[in-house]
Amino acid sequence: MSALPNATDNEKARSNQLELAIETVEHVQRTSPESTAEEPEPHIHAKTWILLIVIVAVYFVQVLHVAGNALLSTSITAVTGGADQKIWLISTLAISAAALGAPVSQAADFWGRKWFVVGFTGAGCVGCLIASRAHSFGVVIGGQSIACLALGAQPLVHAIASEIIPRKYRSFAQASVNLASSTGGIVGILMGGALVRHSPQGFRVYFYITAGLYGTIGLVVAWLYRPPPRRLQVEMSQRQRLAELDWYGYALFVPGLILFSYALTSSTGVYRWSSPNIIGPLVVGVILLIVFVLYEWKVTTTGILHHGLFSRGRNFAICLALIFTEGLATDPYIPGRYSPAKDLSPMKGAARSYDILVPAILSFG
């Protein structure tokens, strides 16, 4: 039986984590044009390009999945019932993407990214298969509650896309991720509308296709992505790594963001803004998120919002605020655009999303 880590071990673990955060910031700073100009021309193997395509395809199938859940919600409830609860088909995915990202990203610093991506993508496959065979709305929600775990790997897609290729091409890699997500939305709404044009049972085929994509991508990532162990994986024991996770931060951040996101998504047609079902979760969620920020600012230096990330200027904080604003403006809004109005066919209702997705594809250049 191993001995409990003493105070010195804990201080050493925190020091290692702080050094890792500083190294990350310095790594970003070294990606300037001046530093890349001095490097020799890198050679990228075909296997690396294939892996990059597969990694960005994770984002493609995730947005395909989100688009299908929203677009086909009317068709799904026409077969399984539960029309008054169909908002949960959208909420489960939107909320999981927001709530799981930060905890999964921090855990990946200690255990590596590979098996989080493979495992969560596999959950997407299993959940979509369950939903495809459902004959009741409860089973559909159960399947999507499993499949929504796949969206927890979203932040890791961005990290791996930049990790596997030289810094000269990293802007191209990040643009590819955005291209894949927008393309996934357009393919999803076109395919979903076509599958249910003649029968609402076509949603089953949609989930079959999504499950197949999740499963195939997960297997290819497991085969091709073989990164060396991260430094903290080698230097820290299992117990030390578990101790370094920001458990108090998770207890504030995850329920706060879930309640906040639930209030926003439910306000798109389920309840009025004046309803206690909106105001209650919204107020509690905002309070929890404010307490979370205060905790990360004043109580801990090595939590989800690691202070080392803010120690080299204001750029990181500014980018974080802009990304938060972008997500606040689009994530609760876009799924509603996928969902057709009562007087529109799925194809016509989905066409309302083109004004967002097409410009996103054009911005790839």
N, C-alpha and C positions, 0 to 999 in steps of 0.2 A: 504493500500500500504506500503510495507516494505521500511525502510530507506536504503539509499545507504551505503555500507560498508565504514568505515573511514580507515585512515592509520593504526590505531592500529589493526583493524580487518585483514587488508591485511598482516601486519607483523606476526600476530598470525597464519594466514593460511600458510604463507611460513615457519614459524617455525614448524608447524605440519607436513608439507610435508617433510621438512628436517629430522625431527625425524623419519618419516616413512621410508625414504631411509636408515638412519643409522640402524634402527631396522632390515631392510631387510638384510643388510650386516652382522650384528651381528647374525642374524638367520642362515645365510649360514655358518658363522664361527663355530656356535655351532653344526654343523653336522659332526664334526670330530669323528673318532673312539673312542677317549677318552670320549667324551660326551655321545655317544650312548651306551657305555659299561655300564654306570651307570644307564641307564633307565631300568625299568621292561619290560619283554617281552610283546609287544603290542598284543592286540586281534583285528583282522580285521574282520568285519562282511561280510557276503556274498554279501550284498547290496553294500558295498564299492568296492568289487572286480568287481561286475557287472558294477558299475559306471566307474571304471578305464578302463574296456574293452571298454565301450561305448565312453569314452573320447578319447582314442587312436584311436578308429575307425573313429573319425572325421578326423584325419590325413590320415587314410587309404582311405577314400572316396575322400578326396581332391586330393591325388596323383592319384587315379583312374581316377578322372575327368581330371586332367592335361594330363595324358597318353592318354586318349581317344580323347581329343581335338587335340593333335598332331598326333597321329597314324591315326585317321579317317579323317584328314583334306582333303585328296584326295577324299575319298568317299563322304564326305559332299558336297564338291564343285562340284562333278560329278552330284549330284542331284539338288543342289540349284544354281549353277553357282558361279562366283566370284573366280575362281582359282588363279587369280593374286593377290588376297587380303587374301589368306588363312593364311598368317603369323599372322594376327590379331587373329586367333583362339588360337594361342599360346601366343601371346603378352599380350592379355587382362588378362590372368590368372597369367603369370609370373610377370607382372608389378604390379598388384593389391596386390599380396602376399608381394612384397618388399615395396610398398609405404604405405600400410595401417597398417602394423604391429606396428610401433612405436606410431602413434597417437592413435590407438585402445588400445594399452597396457597402455598408460598414462591415457586415459579416464577410463579404467577399475579400476585404482587405486581409482577413485573418485565415480564411480557408481557401482562397482562390476563387476565380470566377467560373471556371469550366462547369462544375457540377451544379451550380445554381442555375445556369442557363439550360443545361441538359435536363435537370430535374423539373424545373418549372415548365419548360416546353413540353416535356412528357406529360405533365399534369394537364396542359391544354389539350393534348391528344385524347387523354382518358375522359376528360369532362365533356368534350364535344361528342365523343362516341355515346356517352350516356344520354346527352340531350337529343341526339339523333334518333334514339329508340324510345323516347318518352311518349307516353299516352296521357299524362297528367301534367299540369303546370308545375306541381311540386317537384316532379322528377327533372323537368327542364331547369328549374332554378337550382336544384341540387347539382346537376351536371355543370351548370355555369359557375357555381360556387367553387367547384374544383378547377374548371378551366380558367377562371380569372386569375389563378396563381401565375399563369404564364406571363401576365403583364408585369409581374414583379421583377422580371429580368430586363425591363426596358433600359434602365441606366447602364447596365452591363454591356448592352449592345454598343452604345457609344464608346465605352472604354475599350472594348476588345477591338472594335474597328480601327481605333488609333494605335492600339498596342501592336498589332500584327504587321504593320507596314512602316516603312521609314517616315520620318517626320515631314519629308518633302511632299508626301502624298496624303497627309492626314486631313487637310481641308477637303480634299476630294472624298475621303472616306466618310467624313461627317455629312457632306452634301449628299452622298449616296444613301445614307440612313434616312434623310429627309425625303429624298426622291422615292425610296422604297415605301415609306409610310403613306405618302400621298397617292402613289400608284395603287397601293393596297386598298385605299378607300374607294378609288374609282372602280377598280376591278370588282371589289366586293359589292358595290351597289348595282353595277351592271349585271353581274352574275346572279346575285340574289333576286333582282327584279325579273330576270329571265326564267329562273327556276320556279317561281311561284306564279307566273303569268297565267297558267292554265289550271293549277291546283295548289292549294296551300300546303299540301304534303311535300312540296318541293323543298321546304326548309330542311328536311331530313338529308337530302342530297348535299345541301350547303354545308351542313355540319360534318357529313362524311368527308367532303373535300377538305374542310378546315382541319379535321382530325388527321387526315393523311399528310397534309403539309406540316403540321406540328410534329408528327412522328418522324417524318423523313428528315426534317431539318435537325431535330434533336440527335438523331443517329449520326448524321454527317458531322455535326459539331463535335460529338463525342469521339469520332474517328480522326478528324483532322486537327482539332485544336488541342495541342499538347504543350502548354506553357511550362516553363520551369517553376518550381515552388517559389512563392513569394518569401521575402526575408522573414516576415513575422511568422509564417508557417513553420520555418525551420528553428527560429530562435525561441519561440514561446511554446509552452506546454498547452495541452488542451484546456486545462483548468485556467491557466492564465488568460488564454484567448476568450474564454467564456466570461471571465471577470472583467475584461476590458470592454465588453459590449455595453452600450449605453441603455441599460434596462429601464432606468427612471425616465430617460428621454423617450423611449418607446412607449412607456405607459402614459405619457402625456401626448406625444405626437400622433400615434396611430389612432386612438379613439377620437382625439380632437379633429383630425383630418377626415375621419370617417363621418362624424356628425356634420361637419362643415360641408363636405361634398354631398352628403345625403340631402341636406336642406336645399342646396342649389339644384340638384337634379330633380328633386320632388316638386320644386316650384315651377317646373316647365309644363304643368298641366294636371298634376295629381292634386295638389292643394293650392290655395291662394296664399299670397305672401303674408296675409294677416292671420293665417291659421296657426294655432298653437303647435301643430305638427311640423311647421316650418320654423317658427320663432324659437321654440324650445331647443331643438338640436342645433340651430344656428348660433344662438347665444352661448350654449354650453361648449360647442366646438370652438368658438372664438376665444372664450375664456381659457380653455385648455391649451390652445395654441399660444396665447400670450404668456401663460405660465411656463410653457415649454421654452419659449424664447428667453425669458428671464432666467430659467434654470441653466440653459446652455451658455448664457452670457455671464452670469454671476457665480454659479455654483461649480460647474465643471469646465475644464479646458480641453478635454479629449473626447467629447461626446460626438453626436451626429454632426453638429456644427463645430468641428475641430478648430480651435483658435489659430493653429498653425496656418490654416488656409487664408486667414485674414491678416497675417502678420507682414505681408509684403506689398502693402498698398491697398487701394480701394477697388481694384479691378474685379476681384472675385465677388465682393459684396454687391457691386453694381450689376454684374452679370446674373447673380442669384436673384436680385430684385426684378430684373427684366424677365427672366425665365418664369418667375412666379406670376408676374403680371400677364405674360402670354398665356400661361396655363389657366389662370383665372378667367381670362377672356374667352378662351376657345374650348377647353375641355368640357365644361358643363353645357356648352352651346352646340358644338358640332354633332354629338349624338342625336340631339333633337332635330337637327337638319336631316339626318339620315332617315328618321321616322316619318313616313308619309302621313299627310292629313287624311281625315276620313273621306273627303271627296276626291282624293287623288289615288291613282294606281301606284303600286310600289315604284315603277319606273319613273313616272312623272314626279312623284314625291322625292325620289332620290336625286333627280336632276337639280334640285335646289342646292345641293352640296357642291356642284361644279364650280361655283364662284369662289369657293375656298380651296378646293383640291387642285384645280387646274393651275392657278397662279403659284401654288406651292411647288408643283412640278416644274413650272417654267423658271422658278427661282433657283433651280439646281445649277444653272449656268452661272 
